[in-house]
């Protein structure tokens, strides 16, 4: 990747005015704050963030360093983005579903989860849509004095249950923790009761106390968020992949205060750590790390039956229209919603094909991110 070819001026014309509001950027050696609600042992801080910190520190000769505040010690799921805006932290981990009103256009992306397979596909498609195909998404972040530069991909969703099932119809009436509007629609389609507003750190307590019977969650959360302490069975039929989570969100004033060389260092570090984290988080580590824990906890696996798989296909048929209708209810113009949805679906298709060629090669994914996205964005 020839990062010296990059022109690092401003994301788009839409965000230009926000970028002009420059604050005090890093001019001398200093340690900056990164906030995450994920616990220290979770994949986001360990796979995506710490390697990024290390490379930035090394490439800036210690001038720019970050300190991780994990486990919600400074900012939680809902106030990370406001915390970045107000510079409580200079950077953080943002989940759009927890800040829908602040990121109305951005939330169109994770709402398309039923069309996503996870991993390389979503890591590439999200950053391409966000930075090249959705100026309104850039503006959403700019209004919060923030800039989004990518997020790692992960496995598809599973249903993880405290009350095991033997057939699809058993799920009728189950209370299920959901992540965003799309998974809520799926639970209702199954005949269940969607329970929103439950961040990952709270899921295990909800399962143990009977607040929910199941949770829509990824495999790594069995360890990272201790879901294994409440789950008895996982339904391994893929049920879409939540994407659009932002591992690399920075305060705009901080970003604008960086030199061109420093921005180049950040972009290179992001592309490498994003690629490495995505492949480890999706392909290399889940079974290796979580599989033994499932055996120890005697958590059973059920692949889903024909009725469940048929229901999922029927559910998918109405999702594009449902996503657009939901956006219109949030005040987004229909033609704008349709454009963003079509752009992202095309990117999911494109990166889905590329994902098969990339496989588990971290260098190939990092290079693809550079070739198809970062080399085309003018900062």
C-alpha positions in Angstrom: 0.0 0.0 0.0 1.5 3.3 -1.1 0.0 5.6 1.5 2.2 8.5 0.4 -0.1 8.8 -2.6 -3.0 9.8 -0.5 -4.4 13.3 -0.5 -5.6 13.9 3.1 -7.7 17.0 3.0 -11.4 16.3 3.8 -13.8 13.4 3.5 -16.3 15.0 1.2 -17.8 18.4 0.4 -20.6 17.6 2.8 -18.3 17.2 5.7 -15.9 20.0 4.7 -17.5 22.6 6.9 -17.3 20.4 9.9 -13.7 19.6 9.2 -12.9 23.3 9.2 -13.8 23.6 12.9 -10.3 22.5 13.9 -9.5 22.2 17.5 -6.3 21.4 19.3 -4.8 18.4 17.6 -1.7 16.5 18.7 1.3 18.7 18.4 3.5 17.1 21.0 3.9 13.7 22.6 0.6 12.9 24.4 -1.6 10.0 25.3 -5.2 10.1 24.0 -8.2 8.2 25.2 -10.1 5.5 23.4 -13.5 4.4 25.0 -15.3 1.1 24.6 -18.1 -0.6 26.5 -16.7 -4.0 25.5 -14.9 -5.7 28.4 -11.1 -5.9 28.3 -11.2 -9.6 27.3 -13.5 -9.0 24.3 -12.4 -9.2 20.7 -12.9 -5.6 19.8 -10.2 -4.2 22.1 -7.8 -7.1 21.7 -8.0 -7.8 18.0 -8.9 -4.4 16.5 -7.8 -1.7 18.8 -4.6 -2.7 20.6 -2.7 -3.5 17.4 -3.8 -0.2 16.0 -2.5 1.6 19.1 0.8 -0.2 18.8 1.4 0.7 15.1 0.5 4.3 15.6 2.8 4.6 18.6 5.7 3.0 16.6 5.2 4.9 13.4 4.9 8.3 15.2 8.0 7.5 17.4 5.8 7.7 20.5 4.4 11.1 19.7 0.8 9.8 19.5 -0.3 7.2 22.0 -3.7 5.9 23.1 -4.9 4.5 26.3 -7.8 2.1 26.3 -10.7 2.6 28.7 -12.7 -0.6 28.3 -15.7 -2.0 30.0 -17.6 1.3 29.9 -15.3 2.9 32.4 -15.5 6.2 30.6 -18.3 5.8 28.0 -21.0 3.2 27.6 -23.0 1.9 24.6 -25.2 4.9 24.2 -22.9 7.7 25.2 -19.7 6.8 23.3 -20.6 8.9 20.3 -21.6 11.9 22.5 -18.4 11.3 24.4 -16.4 11.5 21.2 -18.3 14.6 20.2 -17.5 16.3 23.5 -13.9 14.9 23.5 -14.4 13.0 26.7 -12.5 10.5 24.6 -10.7 11.2 21.3 -11.8 7.9 19.8 -14.2 5.0 20.5 -16.3 2.0 19.5 -19.7 3.0 18.2 -22.7 0.7 17.6 -25.2 2.6 15.4 -28.2 0.7 16.8 -27.7 2.4 20.2 -27.7 5.9 18.7 -30.3 5.8 15.9 -31.5 9.4 16.3 -27.9 10.6 15.9 -27.1 8.3 13.0 -30.3 8.0 11.0 -28.7 7.3 7.6 -25.9 5.1 9.0 -28.5 2.8 10.5 -29.7 1.8 7.1 -26.5 -0.2 6.8 -26.9 -2.6 9.8 -30.6 -2.7 9.1 -29.7 -4.8 6.0 -28.3 -7.5 8.2 -30.4 -10.3 6.6 -28.4 -9.8 3.4 -25.0 -10.1 5.1 -22.9 -13.2 5.6 -20.3 -11.6 7.9 -16.5 -11.5 7.9 -14.6 -10.1 5.0 -17.8 -9.3 3.2 -19.1 -6.8 5.8 -15.8 -5.3 6.7 -15.2 -4.3 3.1 -18.8 -3.4 2.1 -19.4 -1.2 5.2 -16.3 0.9 4.8 -16.9 1.3 1.0 -20.5 2.3 1.5 -19.7 4.7 4.3 -16.7 6.4 2.7 -17.6 6.3 -1.0 -21.3 5.7 -1.4 -23.1 7.5 1.4 -22.4 11.2 1.9 -25.3 11.4 4.3 -23.6 8.8 6.5 -20.5 11.0 6.6 -22.7 13.9 7.5 -24.4 12.0 10.3 -21.0 11.5 12.0 -19.9 15.1 11.1 -22.9 16.5 12.9 -21.6 14.6 16.0 -18.1 16.1 15.5 -16.9 12.7 14.6 -15.4 10.7 11.7 -15.9 7.0 10.9 -13.0 5.1 9.4 -14.2 1.5 9.6 -15.0 -1.5 11.7 -14.1 -5.2 11.9 -16.4 -7.9 10.5 -17.6 -10.8 12.5 -19.6 -14.0 12.3 -23.3 -14.3 11.5 -25.8 -14.1 14.2 -27.0 -17.2 16.1 -29.9 -17.6 18.5 -28.4 -18.4 21.9 -31.0 -19.7 24.3 -31.4 -20.4 28.0 -34.4 -22.5 27.2 -33.4 -25.2 24.6 -35.8 -25.9 21.6 -36.3 -29.1 19.6 -38.3 -27.6 16.7 -38.8 -24.2 15.1 -42.4 -23.8 16.5 -41.0 -24.0 20.1 -39.7 -20.5 19.6 -43.2 -19.1 19.4 -43.7 -16.7 22.4 -40.0 -16.7 23.3 -38.6 -13.4 24.5 -35.5 -12.7 22.4 -33.0 -10.0 22.9 -32.5 -8.2 19.5 -29.9 -6.0 18.0 -31.6 -3.3 16.0 -34.8 -3.2 13.9 -34.0 -6.0 11.5 -33.5 -8.7 14.1 -36.6 -7.4 15.8 -38.6 -8.0 12.7 -37.1 -11.5 12.4 -38.1 -12.4 16.0 -41.7 -11.1 15.4 -41.8 -13.1 12.1 -40.9 -16.2 14.1 -43.8 -15.5 16.5 -41.5 -14.4 19.3 -41.3 -11.2 21.4 -38.5 -8.9 20.5 -36.7 -7.3 23.5 -34.6 -4.3 22.5 -32.4 -1.9 24.5 -30.2 -4.6 26.0 -26.5 -3.9 25.4 -24.2 -7.0 25.1 -22.8 -6.6 28.7 -26.4 -7.0 30.1 -27.4 -10.1 28.1 -26.1 -12.8 30.5 -28.0 -11.2 33.4 -31.1 -11.1 31.3 -30.8 -14.7 30.4 -30.2 -15.8 34.0 -33.1 -13.7 35.4 -35.6 -14.8 32.7 -35.9 -11.3 31.2 -35.2 -13.0 27.9 -35.2 -16.6 26.8 -32.7 -16.2 24.0 -30.4 -13.6 22.5 -29.5 -12.9 19.0 -25.7 -12.8 19.3 -22.4 -13.9 17.8 -20.4 -16.9 18.9 -17.5 -14.9 20.4 -19.9 -13.3 22.9 -20.2 -16.6 24.7 -16.8 -15.8 26.1 -16.3 -12.0 25.5 -19.6 -11.1 27.2 -19.9 -14.2 29.4 -23.0 -15.5 27.7 -21.9 -19.0 28.3 -22.9 -18.5 31.9 -26.6 -18.2 30.8 -26.9 -20.1 27.5 -27.8 -23.8 27.3 -28.2 -24.1 23.5 -27.1 -22.3 20.4 -29.1 -22.4 17.1 -26.3 -22.3 14.5 -28.4 -21.5 11.5 -26.9 -18.2 10.2 -29.4 -15.3 10.8 -27.7 -12.4 9.1 -24.7 -10.4 10.3 -24.9 -7.2 12.1 -22.5 -4.8 10.5 -21.8 -1.1 10.6 -20.2 -1.2 14.0 -17.4 1.3 14.0 -14.2 0.3 15.7 -12.4 3.4 14.5 -14.4 6.6 15.2 -12.4 9.8 16.0 -13.2 13.2 17.2 -13.2 15.5 14.2 -11.1 18.2 15.9 -8.6 15.6 16.9 -8.5 14.2 13.4 -8.2 17.6 11.7 -5.3 18.4 14.0 -3.2 15.5 12.6 -0.6 16.2 9.9 -1.0 14.6 6.5 1.8 12.1 7.5 0.0 11.2 10.7 -3.3 10.7 8.9 -1.5 8.3 6.6 -0.1 6.4 9.5 -3.6 6.1 11.0 -5.1 4.9 7.7 -2.4 2.3 7.2 -2.8 1.1 10.8 -6.5 0.9 10.4 -6.4 -1.1 7.2 -4.0 -3.6 8.7 -5.7 -4.0 12.1 -9.2 -4.1 10.5 -8.1 -6.9 8.2 -6.4 -8.9 10.9 -9.2 -8.4 13.4 -11.9 -9.4 10.9 -10.2 -12.6 9.9 -9.3 -13.6 13.4 -12.7 -12.6 14.8 -14.6 -14.5 12.0 -12.6 -17.4 10.9 -9.5 -18.2 13.0 -10.5 -17.8 16.6 -14.2 -18.6 17.4 -14.1 -22.4 17.3 -10.6 -22.5 18.7 -11.4 -20.2 21.7 -15.1 -20.6 22.3 -15.6 -24.2 21.2 -13.8 -25.6 24.3 -15.8 -23.3 26.5 -19.1 -24.6 25.0 -18.0 -28.2 25.7 -17.0 -27.3 29.3 -20.4 -25.5 29.9 -22.3 -28.4 28.1 -23.9 -25.9 25.6 -25.6 -27.9 22.9 -25.8 -26.9 19.2 -28.9 -27.2 17.0 -28.7 -26.4 13.3 -32.3 -25.4 12.9 -34.9 -27.4 11.0 -36.4 -27.2 7.6 -39.3 -25.0 8.9 -36.8 -22.5 10.4 -34.8 -22.3 7.2 -37.9 -21.9 5.1 -39.1 -19.1 7.4 -35.8 -17.3 7.1 -36.1 -17.3 3.3 -39.6 -16.0 3.4 -38.5 -13.3 5.9 -35.7 -12.1 3.6 -38.1 -11.5 0.7 -39.7 -8.5 2.5 -36.6 -7.0 4.1 -35.6 -4.5 1.5 -39.0 -2.8 1.5 -39.1 -3.0 5.3 -35.7 -1.3 5.7 -36.7 1.5 3.3 -40.1 1.9 5.1 -38.3 2.1 8.5 -36.0 4.8 7.2 -38.9 6.9 5.9 -40.5 6.7 9.3 -37.2 8.1 10.8 -37.6 11.1 8.5 -35.3 10.1 5.6 -36.6 10.8 2.1 -37.6 7.6 0.3 -35.4 8.3 -2.7 -32.4 8.8 -0.4 -33.1 5.6 1.5 -33.5 3.6 -1.7 -30.2 4.9 -3.1 -28.2 4.1 0.1 -29.9 0.6 0.3 -29.1 -0.1 -3.3 -25.5 1.0 -3.0 -24.9 -1.1 0.1 -26.6 -4.2 -1.4 -24.3 -3.9 -4.4 -21.3 -3.6 -2.1 -22.3 -6.6 -0.1 -22.6 -8.6 -3.4 -19.2 -7.3 -4.6 -17.4 -8.0 -1.3 -19.2 -11.4 -1.0 -17.5 -12.5 -4.2 -14.2 -11.0 -3.1 -14.4 -12.7 0.3 -14.1 -16.1 -1.3 -10.9 -15.1 -3.1 -9.4 -13.4 0.0 -10.2 -16.3 2.4 -8.2 -16.0 5.6 -5.3 -14.1 4.0 -4.9 -10.9 6.1 -2.6 -9.2 3.7 -5.0 -9.8 0.8 -7.9 -8.2 2.8 -5.8 -5.2 3.8 -4.7 -4.7 0.2 -8.3 -5.0 -1.0 -9.4 -2.4 1.5 -6.7 -0.1 0.2 -7.3 -0.7 -3.5 -11.1 -0.5 -3.4 -11.7 2.1 -0.7 -8.9 4.0 1.1 -6.9 4.8 -2.0 -10.0 6.5 -3.5 -10.9 8.7 -0.5 -9.5 12.2 -0.2 -9.0 13.2 3.4 
